[in-house]
Amino acid sequence: MAAPAVARRLREGQLKKSPIREIMKLADRRNIVAMGLDPDDVISFAGGWVNHEAPEALRREYAVVADDPTLFHELGAYSPTRGLPRLRDALLAVDAALYSTPGLADEHLLVGGSSTQLTHTLFTALLDPGDRVVLFDPSYANYGPQLNLGPEGTEILWLPVFDADTWAFMPDAAAVVEAFEALVATHQPRLMLFSSPDNPTSQLIRDDVFDDLLAIAERAGCFVVVDFAYRAQCFADTLPKHFSASPATHPNLIRLHSNSKWCRGLGRRLGWVEAAPHVIDALEVVQQSTALCPDSVHQHALAAYLERALPDGSLEAYMDETNRLYERAGRHTVDCIDRYLGMPRLEPEGGLYTVMDVGYDGDDFVRDVLSKTGVIFVPGSGFGTSLMNGVRISYGPLVNDLDRIEEGFRRVGEVIPR
């Protein structure tokens, strides 16, 4: 007897696999061995994760939980669906101290299991079948597959923000704004989603462009979701003003945050959303039927850490130190590209990445270079058509190993003619 079939959208290939995950499969140890390479000698620029140390004071808060039987028992209970009030208060205090977002209050905040889970929750809460969503081209590779898991028939509208000929991010800001105005007038999108600093380019959207896009969307009744996963990795001398744009002032603005990057909580899943109260109410309804509530231990430990680290200054010192690590690694990466390859690339303004123009199909380049050098990149095609002839390069996992970064580009330079 045949087994029941999986969902139609999976059978028909409508739910796409993550291109990054596909490359990671290519880099699987067994595949590397089959290619005649030593897995321990492979250098990967494919991983989109941070590798700095989490705060020692945060680790100690977990030790307190583990050593206290009563507290450990209490944290085995459900937290409120919106998250522990103690953590929500701590997150608001951090924002007030570092970003001074006007009007931000508890009614604007919901804590979730992760920013990935919260992205899906947002799509469920805000989108109806057949709605249109605007994504930047290029854009984070997982947004598309996540939208495919949302309401059926959701259509993606691509907003070009990258010039592949000059290898530049938003070289004509006015053209980007005009293109968005045209999309809004013609297609009436329900939502726009982008990150700043951006993944994959590590570029910051200009404040004036941000303001124009937000205003156009607000007039059209379109939500703007800004993914601030890399807000703590910003290399600008002065923080951009849009880092403090407030959902209390702009009810169509939604800010999405992750605990993964800034204190290396990648596997300790936790995230939060800041939005207008009616959006928070809708998210709470959806989260009750999906995640139910965020992890109580992670919430408690983070809140206890923030309550101490913000007043004594150690939080800002920690953030400044780790930010300098990534800025140094980013500068070293582009310096190595210049010295060993001479290919067009972007100067990171934050985040963990740069993108490089390899001059031909990025998928072919990645496979060719891996087989010849044991160095792995992510093809740009997974992020949008503008990066078909490019690759994304992540210096995040190698932030503490600049020599390894240089060795990777030296190897590639030996097999790629300049």
C-alpha positions in Angstrom: 0.0 0.0 0.0 1.4 3.4 -1.0 2.2 5.9 1.7 0.1 9.1 1.7 1.6 12.0 -0.3 3.0 15.1 1.2 1.4 18.5 0.7 0.7 19.6 -2.9 3.0 22.6 -2.7 5.9 20.3 -1.8 4.9 17.7 -4.5 4.8 20.3 -7.2 8.0 22.0 -6.1 6.4 25.3 -5.0 8.2 25.2 -1.7 11.9 25.8 -2.6 14.9 24.5 -0.8 17.3 27.1 0.7 20.2 27.7 -1.7 22.5 28.1 1.2 21.5 24.8 2.7 22.2 23.2 -0.8 25.7 24.6 -0.8 26.2 23.3 2.7 25.2 19.9 1.5 27.8 20.2 -1.2 30.3 20.9 1.5 29.3 17.8 3.5 32.2 15.9 4.8 31.4 12.8 2.7 31.1 14.8 -0.5 34.4 16.6 0.2 36.1 13.2 0.6 34.5 11.9 -2.6 36.0 14.9 -4.4 39.5 13.8 -3.2 39.8 16.7 -0.7 40.7 16.7 3.0 37.7 17.9 4.9 39.9 19.4 7.7 41.7 21.5 5.0 38.5 23.0 3.6 38.1 26.8 4.1 34.4 27.9 4.1 33.2 31.4 3.4 29.7 30.1 3.2 28.5 30.2 6.8 26.2 33.1 7.8 27.0 32.9 11.5 29.0 34.9 14.0 31.9 33.3 15.9 32.8 35.7 18.7 32.4 34.6 22.3 29.1 35.2 24.1 29.4 37.4 27.2 30.8 35.5 30.1 28.3 37.2 32.4 25.5 35.7 30.2 27.0 32.2 30.6 27.0 32.7 34.3 23.3 33.4 34.3 22.7 30.0 32.8 25.0 28.5 35.5 22.8 30.1 38.2 19.7 28.5 36.6 21.4 25.1 36.5 22.6 25.3 40.1 19.3 26.5 41.6 16.8 23.6 41.7 13.9 25.9 42.6 14.6 28.4 39.8 15.2 25.6 37.3 11.8 24.1 38.2 10.0 27.5 37.9 11.5 28.1 34.5 10.0 24.9 33.3 6.7 26.7 33.3 5.2 28.4 30.3 6.0 32.1 29.9 3.3 34.5 28.6 2.9 34.2 24.9 4.3 37.7 24.4 7.4 36.8 26.5 8.5 37.4 30.1 7.6 40.9 31.2 11.1 41.1 32.8 12.7 40.5 29.4 10.5 42.9 27.6 11.4 45.6 30.2 15.1 44.8 29.7 14.9 45.0 25.9 13.1 48.4 26.1 15.8 49.7 28.5 18.6 48.6 26.1 16.9 50.3 23.2 16.4 53.5 25.2 20.1 53.5 26.1 21.5 52.6 22.7 19.0 53.8 20.1 16.6 56.2 21.8 13.6 55.0 19.8 10.9 57.6 20.5 7.7 56.3 22.0 8.6 52.7 22.2 6.7 50.9 25.0 5.7 47.5 26.2 2.6 47.5 24.0 4.9 47.5 21.0 6.9 44.4 21.9 6.5 40.6 21.5 9.2 38.0 22.2 9.3 34.9 20.1 11.2 31.7 19.6 13.5 33.2 16.9 13.5 35.8 14.2 13.0 33.0 11.7 9.8 31.8 13.5 8.7 35.4 13.9 9.1 36.1 10.2 6.7 33.2 9.4 4.4 34.4 12.2 4.4 37.9 10.6 3.5 36.5 7.2 0.6 34.4 8.8 -0.7 37.4 10.7 -0.4 40.1 8.0 -0.9 38.4 4.6 -3.9 37.0 2.9 -3.8 34.5 0.0 -2.7 36.3 -3.2 -1.1 39.3 -1.5 2.0 40.8 -3.0 5.3 41.3 -1.0 8.2 43.5 -2.1 11.7 42.2 -1.6 15.0 43.8 -2.5 17.0 42.3 -5.3 19.3 41.0 -3.9 17.8 39.9 -0.7 18.3 37.3 2.1 18.0 33.9 0.5 15.5 32.6 3.1 12.8 35.2 2.6 11.5 33.6 -0.6 11.1 30.1 0.9 9.5 31.5 4.0 7.0 33.4 1.9 6.2 30.2 0.1 5.2 28.7 3.4 2.9 31.6 4.1 -0.6 32.1 2.7 -0.9 30.4 -0.7 -0.5 32.4 -3.8 1.7 35.1 -2.3 3.5 36.9 -5.1 7.0 38.4 -4.7 7.7 41.7 -6.4 11.4 42.4 -6.7 12.8 45.9 -6.2 16.2 46.3 -7.9 18.7 47.9 -5.5 22.0 46.7 -7.0 23.8 47.6 -10.2 25.7 44.5 -11.5 27.5 46.6 -14.1 29.1 49.0 -11.7 28.9 46.5 -8.8 27.3 49.1 -6.5 24.4 49.0 -4.0 21.8 51.7 -4.6 24.0 53.9 -6.8 20.9 55.8 -7.9 18.8 56.3 -4.8 16.1 58.3 -6.7 15.6 55.4 -9.2 15.0 53.0 -6.3 12.4 55.3 -4.8 10.7 55.8 -8.2 10.7 52.0 -8.8 9.0 51.4 -5.5 6.4 54.1 -6.2 5.7 52.4 -9.5 5.3 49.0 -7.8 3.0 50.4 -5.2 0.8 52.2 -7.8 0.6 49.1 -10.1 0.5 46.2 -7.7 -0.7 47.5 -4.3 1.7 45.3 -2.2 0.7 44.4 1.3 4.2 44.3 2.8 7.9 45.2 2.0 10.7 43.3 3.8 14.4 44.1 3.8 17.4 44.0 6.2 19.9 46.8 7.2 22.8 46.1 7.3 21.9 44.0 4.3 22.3 40.3 3.8 24.1 39.5 1.4 25.8 42.8 0.7 26.4 44.2 4.2 25.3 47.6 3.0 23.2 50.1 4.9 20.2 51.6 3.4 20.5 55.4 3.2 18.4 57.3 5.8 16.7 59.4 3.1 15.8 56.4 1.0 14.5 54.6 4.1 12.3 57.6 4.9 11.0 57.9 1.4 10.1 54.2 1.1 8.4 54.2 4.5 6.3 57.2 3.6 5.3 55.8 0.3 4.3 52.5 1.9 2.4 54.3 4.7 0.3 56.3 2.3 -0.5 53.0 0.4 -1.4 51.0 3.6 1.7 48.8 3.1 3.7 47.3 6.0 7.5 47.8 6.1 9.3 45.1 7.9 13.0 45.9 8.7 15.1 42.9 9.7 17.7 44.2 12.2 19.5 40.9 12.6 22.8 42.7 12.0 22.1 46.0 13.7 24.8 45.3 16.3 27.4 44.8 13.5 27.4 48.3 12.1 30.7 50.0 11.2 29.5 53.5 10.7 30.9 56.2 13.0 27.4 57.5 13.7 24.5 55.1 13.8 22.0 55.6 11.0 18.8 57.4 12.0 16.6 54.6 10.6 18.0 52.3 13.4 15.7 54.4 15.7 12.7 54.7 13.4 9.7 54.0 15.7 6.5 52.0 15.2 5.0 54.4 17.7 5.4 57.1 15.1 4.9 54.9 12.0 2.2 52.3 12.5 3.1 50.5 9.3 6.7 50.0 10.5 7.7 46.6 12.0 11.2 45.9 13.4 12.4 42.4 13.6 15.3 41.4 15.9 17.4 38.3 16.5 19.3 37.2 19.6 21.5 35.1 17.3 24.1 37.6 16.1 24.9 40.2 18.8 25.6 37.8 21.7 26.1 34.6 19.7 22.9 33.0 20.6 22.5 31.2 17.3 21.4 27.9 18.9 19.8 29.6 21.9 16.8 30.5 19.8 15.2 33.9 20.7 13.9 36.9 18.8 11.5 39.8 19.2 9.3 42.1 17.2 8.5 45.7 17.7 5.3 46.9 16.0 2.1 48.9 16.4 -0.2 47.4 19.2 -2.7 46.0 16.8 0.0 44.1 15.0 1.4 42.8 18.3 -2.1 41.6 19.2 -2.4 39.7 15.9 1.1 38.2 16.4 0.1 37.0 19.9 -3.0 35.2 18.5 -0.9 33.4 15.9 2.0 32.6 18.3 -0.5 31.0 20.7 -1.1 28.3 18.0 2.5 27.9 16.8 5.3 28.5 19.2 2.9 29.0 22.1 5.6 30.9 24.0 9.3 31.5 23.8 11.8 29.5 25.8 11.7 30.5 29.5 15.3 29.7 30.4 16.7 31.7 27.5 14.4 34.7 28.4 15.3 34.6 32.1 19.1 34.4 31.4 19.1 37.2 28.9 17.0 39.4 31.1 19.2 38.8 34.2 22.3 39.6 32.1 20.9 42.8 30.6 19.7 44.1 33.9 23.3 44.0 35.2 25.3 44.6 32.0 23.4 47.8 30.9 23.8 49.8 34.1 27.5 48.8 34.7 28.5 49.6 31.1 29.7 46.1 30.2 27.0 45.6 27.6 28.2 48.5 25.5 31.8 47.6 26.0 31.1 44.1 24.8 29.2 45.3 21.8 31.9 47.7 20.9 34.6 45.1 21.2 32.8 42.5 19.0 31.8 45.1 16.5 35.5 46.0 16.0 36.3 42.3 15.5 33.9 42.1 12.6 34.9 45.4 11.1 38.6 44.3 11.2 37.6 40.9 9.6 35.6 42.7 6.9 38.4 45.0 6.0 40.9 42.2 5.9 38.6 40.2 3.6 38.3 42.9 1.0 42.0 43.6 1.3 42.7 39.9 0.5 40.3 40.0 -2.4 42.1 43.1 -3.8 45.5 41.5 -3.4 44.9 38.0 -4.6 41.9 38.3 -7.0 41.4 41.9 -8.1 37.7 41.3 -8.5 35.0 43.9 -7.9 33.6 43.7 -4.4 31.7 45.8 -1.9 33.2 47.4 1.2 31.2 46.1 4.2 29.3 48.7 6.1 28.3 46.2 8.8 27.1 42.6 9.0 29.2 39.6 8.1 29.5 39.6 4.3 30.7 41.1 1.1 29.7 40.1 -2.5 32.2 39.7 -5.2 31.8 39.8 -9.0 33.5 36.6 -10.4 32.7 37.5 -14.1 30.6 34.4 -14.9 27.9 32.2 -13.4 28.4 32.1 -9.7 27.1 28.5 -9.3 29.8 27.3 -11.8 32.5 29.4 -10.0 31.6 27.9 -6.6 31.8 24.3 -7.8 34.9 24.9 -9.9 36.8 26.6 -7.0 35.7 24.1 -4.4 37.1 21.2 -6.5 40.4 22.9 -7.2 41.1 24.6 -3.9 38.9 23.3 -1.1 37.5 26.8 -0.6 33.7 27.3 -0.4 31.6 30.3 -1.3 27.8 30.8 -1.7 26.6 31.6 -5.3 24.9 34.9 -5.6 22.0 33.5 -7.6 20.2 32.5 -4.4 19.9 36.2 -3.4 18.5 37.6 -6.6 19.1 37.9 -10.4 21.4 40.9 -9.9 24.1 38.6 -8.3 24.0 35.8 -10.9 27.7 36.5 -11.7 28.7 36.9 -8.1 29.3 35.1 -4.8 28.5 35.9 -1.2 31.6 35.8 1.1 31.1 35.5 4.8 33.9 36.4 7.2 31.7 35.8 10.3 32.9 32.2 11.1 36.5 33.3 10.6 36.4 36.5 12.6 39.1 35.2 14.9 41.2 33.6 12.2 42.4 36.3 9.8 45.2 34.0 8.6 42.7 31.5 7.5 40.8 34.2 5.5 44.0 35.1 3.7 44.9 31.5 3.0 41.5 31.0 1.4 42.0 33.8 -1.0 45.6 32.9 -1.7 44.5 29.5 -2.8 41.8 30.9 -5.1 44.2 33.4 -6.5 46.5 30.5 -7.6 43.9 28.9 -9.8 41.9 32.0 -11.1 43.7 34.1 -13.7 43.7 37.8 -13.1 
